[in-house]
Amino acid sequence: MAKVVKKSGRKGQEPVTRDYTIHLHKLLQKIQFKKRAGRAIREIRKFAARAMTTKDIRIDTKLNKFVWSNGVRNVPTRVRIRLSRKRNEDEEAKEKMFTLVQHVPVESFKNLQTETVKDE
């Protein structure tokens, strides 16, 4: 009888980069005006944590500026983001991986899918 090698539940996290579109408008319904932009940043952080399964989420300043570009009330309806799961170079870090969230400027959001970006 052949030996069966038992696999662990999850495979180890590898560095990967993907582009996503987040529909912020539906995440910000019923949120009072003075808290919309801040909530949008928290929702992006929550989305990135769920998609990349890391606790350490770092948001790029260009993405922050884009979300706040129309003020606290008028957050952009959709945003295209690039999530990059990377290894933590810091020796005494709690988490082995972190996620960098960057803004990807696009002309139109029509027919955009989630795409894996090839790293050089």
trRosetta pair geometry for C-beta under 8 A, 3 or more apart (Angstrom, degrees):
i j d omega theta_ij theta_ji phi_ij phi_ji
8 11 7.5 133 74 -88 97 41
13 53 6.8 -149 -97 86 127 111
13 54 7.5 112 -162 -71 163 96
13 85 6.5 -108 172 161 113 142
13 96 7.3 146 59 87 120 114
13 97 5.1 -82 111 -21 140 156
14 85 7.6 90 96 96 42 125
15 84 7.6 9 -169 178 89 78
15 85 5.6 -165 -136 98 46 79
15 86 5.5 38 -126 -113 110 43
15 87 6.1 -64 -65 -26 115 82
15 97 7.6 -172 -84 -130 66 113
15 119 7.3 13 124 -30 112 163
16 52 7.9 -171 68 -128 100 94
16 84 7.7 -162 97 -146 39 48
16 85 5.2 21 46 41 72 110
16 116 6.8 -52 -175 -143 104 105
17 82 6.3 7 -174 179 99 99
17 83 7.0 173 -149 89 51 49
17 84 4.4 -4 -105 -106 92 80
17 85 7.5 -151 -71 24 48 64
17 116 7.0 109 83 -166 59 62
17 117 4.2 -55 109 62 110 106
17 119 5.9 121 9 -64 126 96
18 51 7.4 -128 71 159 133 126
18 82 7.3 175 91 -152 33 58
18 83 5.4 -9 61 58 82 95
18 114 6.1 13 175 -179 117 95
18 115 6.6 166 -156 86 70 41
18 116 5.2 -39 -99 -102 83 56
18 117 6.5 -177 -97 4 24 84
19 80 6.5 7 -176 179 103 97
19 81 7.2 169 -151 89 58 39
19 82 5.2 -29 -96 -98 73 72
19 83 7.8 170 -91 17 23 71
19 104 5.8 -7 -134 -2 114 165
19 112 8.0 -89 127 179 116 112
19 114 6.7 177 84 -150 61 49
19 115 4.7 4 46 54 107 91
19 117 6.1 88 -27 -44 95 109
20 47 7.4 -167 115 151 153 125
20 51 6.6 -75 -54 -122 157 167
20 80 7.4 174 90 -154 40 55
20 81 5.5 -15 63 63 86 86
20 82 7.9 159 20 -93 69 25
20 83 6.3 22 4 -7 115 113
20 114 5.4 5 -101 -113 69 94
21 78 5.9 4 -178 -179 101 118
21 79 7.3 164 -154 84 58 37
21 80 5.2 -29 -99 -100 76 71
21 81 7.7 149 -100 17 26 70
21 109 5.9 116 -144 -151 144 107
21 112 5.2 102 -40 98 138 128
21 114 7.7 -124 12 -74 76 67
22 27 7.5 -17 169 -7 102 142
22 43 7.5 148 174 125 138 104
22 44 6.3 174 53 -106 174 79
22 47 5.7 26 -107 -173 130 180
22 78 6.7 163 83 -157 48 66
22 79 5.3 -11 57 60 96 86
22 81 6.2 15 -4 5 111 118
23 26 5.1 27 121 19 112 108
23 27 7.0 140 99 -13 67 94
23 77 7.2 -23 -154 156 68 75
23 78 5.4 -31 -108 -103 54 90
24 27 5.5 -69 -152 44 43 110
24 28 5.8 22 159 -12 79 117
24 40 5.2 23 -152 -134 128 108
24 43 6.8 131 -128 86 79 140
24 44 7.9 -20 -95 -60 106 93
24 67 7.8 165 -107 -128 162 97
24 75 5.6 -106 134 130 140 121
24 76 6.5 80 42 87 140 66
24 77 6.4 174 57 174 90 23
24 78 6.4 176 13 -102 84 28
24 79 6.0 47 -28 0 120 102
25 28 6.3 -72 -144 43 24 100
25 29 7.3 48 156 -51 60 86
25 75 7.9 -179 -83 90 57 99
25 77 4.5 -3 -44 -147 120 75
25 78 7.2 -43 -6 -55 99 64
26 29 6.2 -20 -153 -15 38 113
27 39 7.8 -173 132 137 96 102
27 40 7.3 115 93 -115 118 64
27 43 4.6 107 154 -157 145 158
28 31 4.8 -77 -167 29 69 131
28 36 5.3 60 -163 -146 131 92
28 39 6.1 130 -115 97 90 122
28 40 6.1 -15 -73 -76 128 88
28 43 7.4 -111 -62 -11 81 156
28 75 6.1 135 -41 52 172 140
31 35 5.7 -116 172 88 100 100
31 36 5.3 128 107 -96 119 71
31 39 5.2 -118 -157 47 154 167
32 35 5.3 60 70 23 85 105
32 36 7.5 -132 94 -45 39 81
33 36 5.9 -34 -153 -16 35 117
33 72 6.9 87 154 113 74 96
33 73 4.3 -4 -164 -113 101 99
34 72 5.9 18 -141 133 43 139
34 73 7.5 -18 -71 -76 38 82
35 38 5.6 -68 -163 53 60 111
35 39 5.4 62 142 -28 87 111
35 72 7.8 30 -36 173 10 110
36 39 5.8 -62 -145 39 26 109
36 40 6.3 32 156 -27 65 104
36 72 6.1 123 51 159 89 65
36 73 5.8 81 32 -134 139 31
36 74 8.0 81 97 -22 149 14
36 75 5.1 -142 144 -20 111 120
37 40 5.5 -47 -148 28 33 116
37 41 6.9 34 153 -18 62 99
37 67 5.8 131 -155 140 88 97
37 68 5.2 74 -166 -98 143 72
37 71 7.4 -136 -47 128 137 38
37 72 4.6 -104 6 -136 120 53
37 73 7.8 -36 -30 -18 97 19
37 75 5.5 172 -91 -82 65 105
38 41 5.9 -52 -156 32 34 110
38 42 6.7 31 148 -15 65 105
38 72 7.5 2 -14 -144 85 98
39 42 5.5 -55 -150 39 37 113
39 43 6.2 40 151 -22 69 104
40 43 5.6 -52 -146 36 31 112
40 44 6.5 34 153 -20 64 102
40 67 5.2 179 108 -162 130 125
40 75 4.7 171 -56 -146 153 152
41 44 5.7 -51 -149 34 32 112
41 45 6.4 35 150 -20 63 106
41 59 6.5 26 -158 -129 98 176
41 64 6.6 31 -108 -117 124 81
41 67 6.0 144 -68 105 83 166
42 45 5.5 -53 -150 36 34 115
42 46 6.3 36 151 -21 66 105
43 46 5.5 -50 -145 35 34 113
43 47 6.3 38 153 -21 65 104
44 47 5.7 -52 -148 35 31 114
44 48 6.4 30 154 -19 64 106
44 59 6.7 83 105 -109 126 126
44 63 7.3 173 164 158 163 130
44 67 7.5 -105 -21 -79 145 146
44 79 7.3 -30 -97 75 123 141
44 81 6.8 138 -152 -65 113 162
44 101 6.3 126 153 169 112 158
45 48 5.9 -55 -148 36 29 110
45 49 6.5 30 153 -21 63 106
45 57 4.9 141 -148 99 82 151
45 59 6.6 -68 -79 -52 91 121
45 101 7.6 -122 -93 -6 54 157
46 49 5.8 -53 -149 34 31 112
46 50 6.5 27 154 -15 64 107
47 50 5.9 -61 -152 38 29 108
47 51 6.1 20 157 -15 67 113
48 51 5.9 -58 -137 41 29 106
48 52 5.8 -10 175 15 68 116
48 54 7.9 -41 140 57 88 94
48 57 4.9 116 94 -131 129 127
48 81 7.7 -85 -78 127 105 146
48 83 5.5 176 -131 -117 92 121
48 99 5.1 169 165 121 114 146
48 101 5.1 -79 -88 -75 151 125
49 52 6.9 -71 -129 54 18 84
49 53 7.5 62 172 -104 53 18
49 54 6.6 -114 -129 71 61 53
49 55 6.6 39 -135 -113 111 36
49 57 5.7 -78 -63 -50 85 131
49 99 7.4 -162 -84 30 46 147
50 53 7.6 11 -170 -69 21 56
51 83 5.9 106 99 57 131 177
52 83 5.5 -150 -53 163 126 129
52 85 4.8 175 -159 -74 119 110
52 97 7.9 -140 155 131 108 126
52 99 4.4 120 83 -92 160 136
54 57 6.8 141 95 -66 98 70
54 85 6.2 159 -26 -127 136 99
54 95 6.3 93 -163 -179 93 143
54 97 5.0 -108 -104 102 127 98
54 98 5.9 153 161 -130 147 27
54 99 4.7 161 57 -24 132 102
55 94 8.0 -43 72 100 132 116
55 95 5.6 -158 51 -80 98 141
56 88 7.1 51 67 -81 161 127
56 93 7.6 -10 -63 -175 161 121
56 94 7.9 153 -54 67 119 93
56 95 4.6 -160 -11 52 121 151
56 97 7.4 179 49 105 111 49
56 98 3.8 -62 104 -115 118 92
56 99 6.9 152 93 19 64 69
57 98 7.3 -178 -81 -171 22 81
57 99 5.1 -17 -114 67 67 105
57 101 6.4 22 -175 -18 95 118
58 98 6.0 40 -8 158 109 123
58 99 6.9 176 26 88 71 52
58 100 5.2 -24 72 -108 104 63
58 101 6.8 179 86 17 48 78
59 63 5.6 -111 -177 77 90 126
59 64 5.8 101 132 -56 116 98
59 101 4.9 -23 -111 64 62 115
60 63 4.7 92 66 5 88 103
60 64 7.1 -154 97 -5 48 87
60 100 6.8 62 -53 177 96 90
60 101 6.2 -137 1 91 85 59
60 102 4.5 49 -9 -107 150 65
60 103 6.4 -128 76 -2 125 79
61 64 5.4 -53 -149 38 39 116
61 65 6.2 41 152 -21 69 104
62 65 5.6 -51 -146 37 32 112
62 66 6.4 37 152 -22 63 103
62 102 6.9 29 62 -157 114 76
62 103 4.9 -123 115 31 98 120
63 66 5.6 -52 -149 33 33 113
63 67 6.5 31 154 -18 65 103
63 79 7.4 89 -151 176 92 138
63 81 6.6 47 -121 -116 134 103
63 101 6.0 -53 18 123 172 93
63 102 6.1 -162 -42 -155 118 27
63 103 4.0 170 -87 -45 72 97
64 67 6.0 -55 -150 35 30 108
64 68 6.3 8 158 1 65 113
65 68 6.1 -69 -142 52 28 98
65 69 6.2 59 151 -66 64 87
66 69 5.5 -22 -150 -21 31 121
66 76 6.8 -33 156 0 89 143
66 79 6.7 123 121 -129 128 119
66 103 5.0 123 0 -116 150 156
67 75 6.1 -5 -168 -142 76 96
67 76 6.8 -108 -119 22 46 100
67 79 6.9 -20 -83 -80 85 154
68 71 7.2 21 -175 -117 62 7
68 72 7.3 -2 -137 -79 82 53
69 76 7.2 31 49 -40 111 110
70 73 7.7 -89 122 72 93 65
70 74 3.9 -85 133 95 123 103
70 75 6.8 -176 60 -90 113 17
70 76 6.6 137 4 -54 127 68
71 74 5.5 53 56 33 97 90
76 79 5.8 100 90 -67 124 90
78 109 5.0 36 90 -90 154 161
79 103 6.9 -70 -174 -127 107 90
80 103 7.3 85 79 -167 67 60
80 104 4.4 -76 117 72 105 98
80 105 7.5 145 59 -106 117 6
80 106 4.8 65 4 -6 154 124
80 109 7.0 -168 -56 -107 106 90
80 112 6.8 -79 -106 171 120 164
81 101 5.6 -11 -175 -168 128 91
81 102 6.7 144 -162 73 72 41
81 103 6.3 -48 -108 -104 68 41
81 104 6.4 162 -117 8 13 93
82 101 7.4 150 75 -157 51 43
82 102 4.5 -19 58 63 102 97
82 103 7.7 -17 14 64 87 5
82 104 5.1 100 -34 -48 99 114
82 117 6.6 7 -144 -11 113 151
83 99 5.7 -15 -166 -168 93 113
83 100 7.6 151 -156 76 43 49
83 101 5.9 -11 -102 -103 69 72
84 99 6.8 147 73 -157 46 58
84 100 4.5 -15 60 57 104 98
84 101 8.0 -166 23 -72 74 30
84 102 7.1 25 -3 2 112 110
85 97 5.5 10 -177 177 95 127
85 98 7.6 170 -150 87 55 29
85 99 5.4 -29 -95 -97 64 79
86 97 6.7 153 78 -156 33 76
86 98 6.0 -24 64 64 84 77
86 99 7.6 145 17 -102 75 28
86 100 6.2 22 2 -6 123 109
87 96 6.8 -40 -143 160 73 76
87 97 6.2 -55 -104 -104 40 68
88 93 4.3 -97 145 74 144 164
88 95 6.0 119 -28 95 150 76
88 96 5.9 -161 27 -179 108 25
88 97 6.3 -150 -20 -98 91 13
88 98 5.3 90 -78 -14 95 102
90 93 4.1 99 85 -42 107 109
93 96 7.4 141 97 -89 113 26
93 98 7.9 -81 -176 -45 149 113
95 98 6.2 108 100 -71 127 74
106 109 6.4 103 98 -78 134 58
106 112 6.9 3 -162 -81 167 146
109 112 5.6 -77 -165 11 55 127
